[in-house]
Amino acid sequence: MSEEQNQQVPKMLHLSNTPTAFTDGINIACRIDGCVLLQFISDTPSVAIENFRTIMNRDNAIQLIDNLAKSLNYYPMPDATPPAEPSPAKKKGSAKA
């Protein structure tokens, strides 16, 4: 079977007994190995509760963002370009004779 044919075969989704929880926020951490940590959090009056934590590679994280944006029909625009870094100060009296 070719790679193209293999990609067309639908996979069955096995539903687990993982409970569904409302999420108030997400913590995101980009790791030095290129993976992304997502931590889903619910707030209560006395404590924040971690509902779920997952790690995915960068490509899957980008695909998640694309799918979420398409589902919500929301495509955020990047903020204005940040100001340029100041150039290093020139040292006075550094000319060699």
LUMLUM-773174 format. One record per residue: x, y, z of N, C-alpha, C, O, CB in turn. Coordinates in steps of 0.1 Angstrom, whole numbers, plus 5000, padded with zeros to 4 digits. Glycine has a CB too. Layout:
BEGIN
XYZXYZXYZXYZXYZ;...
END
This chain:
BEGIN
500849885000500050005000500950125000501850135008499050005012;500650224991501450344990501150435002500150415009501250424977;502050535005501850625016500650705014499950735024503050715017;500250745001499050824999497850735002496950795008499050864984;497850614998496650525001496550505016495450495021496850394994;497650485023497650465037497050585045496350565055499150445042;497350705040496750825046495250845044494650915052497550955041;494750775034493350795031492450695039491250715040493050765016;493050595046492350505054491950565067492850605074493150375056;490650585070490250645082490550565094490450435094488750675082;490950625105491250555117489950565126489250655126492450625125;489750455133488650455143489150525156490250515160488250305146;488250615161488550685173487950605185486750585186487950825173;488850565194488450485206488150585217489050655221489550385210;486950595221486550695231486850625245486450515248485050735230;487650695253487950645266486950705276485950765273489450695270;487250675289486350725300486850855305486550895317486250615311;487650925298488151055302487051155304486251175295489251115292;486851205316485751305318485951435311487051475308485651325333;484851495307484851625301484851735312483951725321483751635291;485651825312485651935322485752065315486352085304486851915331;485052165321485152305315486552365319487052345330484052395321;487152425309488452485311488352635311487752695302489452435300;488952705321488952845321490152905315490153025311488852895336;491252825314492452885308493452775304493252655308493152975318;494452815297495452725292496852785294497052905291495252695277;497652715300499152755301499852685290499652565287499752705315;500752755284501452705272502952735275503352845278500952775259;503752625273505152635274505852575262505552455259505652575287;506752645255507452595244508752535250509552615256507652705233;509052415247510252345253511452365243511252395231509952195255;512652345248513852365240513952255229514652275220515052375249;513252145231513352035221512352055210512151975201513051905228;511552175210510652205199509252155202508252185195511052135187;509052085213507652045217506952155225507552245230507751915226;505652145225504752245232503952175243503352065240503852315222;504052225255503252175266502052255268502052385268504152175279;500852195268499552255270499052205283498952085285498552235258;498652295292498052265305496752335306496652455306499052305317;495652255307494252305308493852325322493952225330493252215300;493452445326493152475340491752525342491152595333494152585344;491152485353489852535358489952605370490752565379488752415359;489352725372489352805384488252775393487052755388489452955380;488452765406487452755416487752875426488752935425487452615424;486752905434487053015444488252995452488953095456485853025453;488652875455489852855464491052805458492152815463489452765475;490952745446492152685440491952665425490852655420492452545446;493052675417493052635403493352485402494252435408494152725395;492552425393492752275391493152245377492652295368491352205394;494252165377494752115364493752005359493651905365496152065364;493052025347492151925342492951825333492651705334491151995333;493851875326494551795316495851855312495951975312493651765304;496851775309498151825304498551735293498451615293499251815316;499151795282499551715271500751785264500951905266498451705260;501651705258502751765250502551715236502251605233504151715256;502851805227502851775212503951845205504551935210501451815206;504251785193505351845186504851975179503652005179505951755175;505752055175505452185169504452185158503552265157506752255165;504652085148503752075137502352045141501452095136504251965128;502151955151500851925156500252045163499052065162500851805165;501052125170500552245177500052345166499052405168501652305186;500752355156500352455145499052405138498252485135501452465134;498952275136497752215131496552235140495452265136497952065128;496752225153495752255163495252395162494052425162496252225177;496252485161495852635160495052655147494052725147497152715160;495552595136494852615123493352565124492452625120495552545112;493252445130491952385131490952465140489852475137492052235136;491552515151490752595160490352725154489152765155491552615173;491252785147490952915140489852895129488952975128492252975133;489952785121488952755111487552725118486552775113489352635102;487552655129486352615135485652735141484352745141486652515147;486352835146485852955152485653065142485153175145486652995164;486253045130486253155120486953285126486453395124484853185114;488053255133488753365140490253355137490853255140488553365155;490753455130492153455126492853575132492853685126492253445110;493453565144494053685150495253735142495953655135494553645164;495353865142496453925135497653955145497353985157496054065129;498853945141499953965150499954115154499454205147501353935144;500454145166500554275171501554355162502254295154501054285186;501554485164502454575156503854525158504154475169502254725160;504654545148506054495150506754565162506554685164506854535137;507454485170508154545181509154645177509754635166508754435190;509454735186510554835183511854765181512154655187510654935194;512654825172513954765169514854775182514754865190514654835157;515754675183516754675194517654795192518154815181517454535195;517954865203518954975202520354915198520754815203519055055215;521054995190522354945186523354965198523155055206522855025174;524354885199525254895210525955035210526255085199526354785209;526155085222526755225223528255215218528955115221526755275237;528655315211530055325207530955365219530555455226530255425195;532055295220532955325231533755445227534355455216533855205234;533855535237534755655234536155625238536455555247534155775243;537055685230538455675232538955525230539955485236538755715247;538355455221538855315219539755305207540155195203537655225217;540055425201540955415189542355385193542855435203540955555181;542955295186544355255189545355345181545055375170544555105186;546455385188547455465182548455385175549455445169548055565192;
END
